[in-house]
Amino acid sequence: MQQLSARKIPYSTSMIRQIIRIDEDLCNGCGLCAKACHEGAIGMIDGKATLLRDDYCDGLGNCLPVCPTGAISFEEREAAAYDEEAVLQNMEKAKNQAIHKPVFAPVSCGCPGSAAKSLRTEQKAAAPVNAPRSNTERTSELRQWPVQLKLVPVNAPYFDGAHLLIAADCAAYAYANFHEDFIRNKITVIGCPKLDNGDYTEKLAAIIAENDIKSVTIVRMEVPCCGGLAHAATEALKASGKFLPWQIVTISTEGERLD
């Protein structure tokens, strides 16, 4: 999730009017309000929703119904008048930036380590889900490379017929049996909405729509910023137009499953 910096804007006119108020204590950092605000008045700063510009807020509250915690409300206060012209200019600027930005940019360094490949497929034939493994037999269950969501090719052959695992970066470190319980018999992609710029929705939707994906498992951490990963995955499922079995599993920072 891209973080924005709030800045002071010199306003020419102000008035007492209805405008949104964001309770930082209630905000869980999911970012849904920022997506719902077509005027660009809301951004994410340090993992919290923030009203960036009063003159971008039309006071209609499209952001209110999407907030899962009730952190957004209306208030009457002195604020800059809604500036439709400034909003339109900002929207046009954002549109132009999106047009000229490649959706799936190649790795700029040309790193050979980012080349897509299957890993020891002859040794990784699908195993019974609950088959026991001793400590001496434990091996990596990873079936492909790369795993970083921004690096995986949309049409990689290993996606054909795959059970897709979409996981938060931290999950494998927090949960001791991550390979056995989640990676096993799945194709894995990982990401962190807190650290990666942009939204995963479009690429995930393309992966699901353009390949014979059999199911989707989303593994997130309990921390608020991980809500962005779950949201992107569920929105991608909707955008793909497919009806697939899917589930979300939440891992605590202590390494326990919370579902």
N, C-alpha and C positions, 0 to 999 in steps of 0.2 A: 504494500500500500504506500503510495507516494506521500511523503509528508510535505506540507506547505508551510511557509513562514508568514505569519500575520504581519501586517504593516499598517502604519498610520496613514490615512488618506485625508487630504485637505478637502473638506466638503464645502460647497458654496452655500447650500441651504440645509436647514434642519427643521424638524417639526416634532410634535408629540404624535406618535403613531404606533400602530401595532407592529410588533417585530418579534422574531423568535428569541427564546432564551434557552441556553444549553446548560444543564446541571452537570458539571464535570464529575462530581462524585457518583452520579448514576450512569454516566456514559461508560459503556464497556469496550469502546474502540472498534466496533464492528464495521463502521464506515458506510452503513446503508443510507444514512441521511445525506452524506456527501454525494452518493450516487443519485439519490432522488432529487437533489437540488440542481435543477437544470440551469439556474442562473450563476452557479459557481460561488455562492455566498458562503458555503460551508467547506472546510478543509480539515484534514487530520494533522494535528500537531502533537508530537510526543504521545501518540497513541490515543488522543482524545479529539472528539469533534469540536471544532471551533468556528464561530461566526467570524469570517475573515473581513467582510466589508458590509457595513450597514446598507449602503446604497445598492448592493446587489440583492438584498432580501426584499421580496415583494410583499411579505407578510401574509401570504396565502397558506403557508404551512404544508406544502407537499411532503416535507420531511417528517412531519409528526406521526402519521400512521405507520411508517416503516420502522420507527425506533422501538426495539424490543424491550427496552428498560424504562420507557417513559421519561427519558432525560430531557426531552424537548417540550417546551410549552410556549404560550404566547405571553407577552408583557407589553404594557403601554409605557413608552419612555421617549425621551428626546433622541432622535436618530436622524441621520441624513435621509433625505427624500429618496425614494426608489428611482434609480437612474436607468431607464430602459435602454437608452443609447449606449451607455457604458457596458451594460450586460450583453447587448448584441455584439459589440466590438470584442468583448472577452470570449464569447461563444465562437465567433468567427476565427479568432486567434487559435483557440483550442482545436477547432476543426481542422485548420490548416496544419497545425503541428501533427495531428493524428494522421492526416493524409500523407505527409512527407516522412513519417516514421515507419520503417519496415516492421511488419507484424512479427515475422520470425527471422530476425537478423542473424546472419551467420556469426560464428565466433570471430571477433576481429583479429585475434592473434593467430588464427589458423592452427590452433593447438591440435596435434595428432591424437591426443588423448580424448578429444571430444568426438571422434569418429564413432558412428553407431555400429554396434555389433552385438550378437548374441553370445552368451557366455556358457561354454561347456554344455550345450544343449543335450548332448548324448548322455550326460550324467544327471541332467535335471529334468528327466521325464516326470510327469505329474505323479506325486506320491499320495497315498491315503492321507487325508487331512489330519487325522489324529494319530498317525503312526508315531510311536515313541522313538526318540533318539537319545543315545547315551552321550555323555560329555566327550568321550573319546571319538565318537563318530560325527560330532557336530561340525558342519561345514557351512560356508556361505550359501544362502538360498537365492542370491541375486541371479537373475536370468538374462540380464541385458546391461549394456552400457551405451551412452551415459544415463544417469538417473535424474540429473537436474532438469527441472521442467523447461527451463529456457533453452536447454541444449538438445533435448530429444527431438528427432525429426518427426513431423506429424505422421508421415506415411511409412515409418520404419516397419519392416516385415514382422518383427516380433509382436506388433500390436494385433496382428490377425488372429482372431480367436482367443484373445487374451482376457483374463480377469485382471482388471486394472486397479492398482493400489495408488492412491494419491495421498501422500504423507507429508506431514510437517517435518522440517529438517531435524528438529530436536527430539522427535518421537523415538527414533532408534536409539538415542543415547539414554533416554529416560526409562524406556521399557526393556527389561533384560532379555526377554524372549521374542524380540521383535522379528527376527528372521523366521523363527519357527511358526509364530502365531499370525504373522501378517505378510511377509515377503514370499513365503513358500507358495509355489505354484502361481505366482502373480507376476505381472510386469509392473515395475515400480517407477513412479515419478515423484520427486520431492520438491518442495519450495517453502519459502518463508515470506508471507505478505508484508512483514515488518521490514525486511531487508531488501527485497527485490523491488525494483521500480516497475510500475505498471500493474495491470490486472491479468490474472491467469485465465479468465473466463473464455476469451476468444480462442486461445490455443487448445484448452481442454475440450471445448465444444468441437473444434476441428478434429482432434484425435478421436473423439467418440463418434462423430458423424461419419468420418471417412474410413473407419476401420470396423472390423467385426468384433467389437468389444462385447464380452459376455456378461460382465457385472462390474460394478464400481464399489470399492471400499475406500472410505475417506478416514484417515487417522490424524486427528488433531490433538494439540495440547489443550489443557484447560484454560490457558492464559487468553485474555480477550482478543489480542491481535490475531490469534489463530482462527477466529471467527471468519476472517477474510478468506482463508483457504477453503473452509467449508462452504461459504457463500458462493465463491467462484465455481466450485465443483458442482453444486446443485443448480446454479444458473446455467452452467455448461450442459448439464443433462437436459434441462428444459430446451435450451437453444438447439441442441442436436436433433430434436424431434424424435428421439428414440425412447422406448419404455424399457428400461433395464432394471434388474435387481440392484439395489444400492443400500449402503448403510454408512452411518457415521459412528466412529469409535473415538471416545475422548480419553486421553491419558493424563493423569495428574502429574504435577511436578515431582511427586514422590515415586512415580513410576508404576502407579496402579491404574487398572482399567476402571472407568467411572460409569460404564454402561451396564 
